[in-house]
């Protein structure tokens, strides 16, 4: 091979190496460097990982001042990997910093708290997946103190402290002991570096506000006017009295004194986790009397006379009561009920003779309007009198009835007044339920009856005190109870729910 050809081959070899390496500087000996990746893409190599970290830390004075921290770290999606290479094209810390500072947020040391959401069902039975969320704090104590503060919002201070300090008094005759307090949601806490573009809670007050209301925005305010009461203010603003008191902890109870011009908070609670309280309760509960109607053909059908007054009984009952965020969701009787005083049934004599001006017992024959029933018109619909949840707003939604619990599964449900059954069916939210139309335009509804426990059919005339069903937990019920409601007009068909307790 000629000398010219050899020179040409050498030139071609050198040129091909140049094409392969570009303008990369090649070292004679391999060296240890660090390759920087952002979101998986290489930004180049640097001499020292530590020096880049220190450079970033020095440049971030604003972050240090904002969060009152001593150190700022690299972005969470930045990787610095050691490698050995002949490449000597090393970038400066400044070059790398300028490439990443506007793309990925830097991080600071703190804690991430994962709160697992709980699945819920709407009124149509559709399940909504619980929302999982992550909360960031710099100090773990901020989170633990906020949790305790939120829990205390739903449990009276003295009761909580007695439970926490194990100083609860034993029940001698009647009383209550808190058996357990826990958070239903799964919570995991992990030390981590937090990107500064995330919401980071720095104070107990701010995080507690979020855990209670689901937002850190200021809640609505209201100026007290002459004659205002806490229950009225709460109802008119679609919150419960309990919610009002939680939002205004300086007020002790619903009878607290209000002054004209005083400013109160009207925030609707939206707790971010469920605080469960399990109580062991022994209490004396009145048992309501039943009503027996006796027909008398010698008297006009407009006559109704009480010949024997009903007298309430008294029972000593031991119960396990479960509350979630201060609301009773389940009441279960434990042990035997002790009868302290027997109830005496009410006997009503009702005439059946047509003396003119009578009304038909047929469905739809009665007026949908009428005078307000007097106290005593409606009888109590259950065999126990423990109200687990009153009529009113909960979390911004109207609870249109009174929940009665503690009587036991299958216990008797009574017609509150005479009337015609217009509904006896199953619906997702009400479960097994019965609706009765009364002669004066009022309707009463009995929901969550046990399966197979609807003892009255559509079109059937029932008397006050007649057993029409059994207490259960069907439909959207978390425990055994009766949802009892009274309406002016047909329920959910133009009628309006009213507070049943105003008639008792």
Helices and strands as residue ranges (DSSP letters): H 3-21, E 26-38, E 41-46, H 49-59, H 61-67, E 78-87, H 93-100, E 107-115, E 120-121, E 127-128, E 133-137, H 140-154, H 157-164, E 175-183, E 187-195, E 200-201, H 204-213, E 221-223, H 230-236, H 241-247, E 263-265, E 275-287, E 291-300, E 304-308, E 313-324, E 327-333, E 338-341, E 346-353, E 387-389, E 392-394, E 397-399, E 402-405, E 412-414, E 419-427, E 431-437, E 442-454, E 461-462, E 467-471, E 481-488, E 496-498, G 500-503
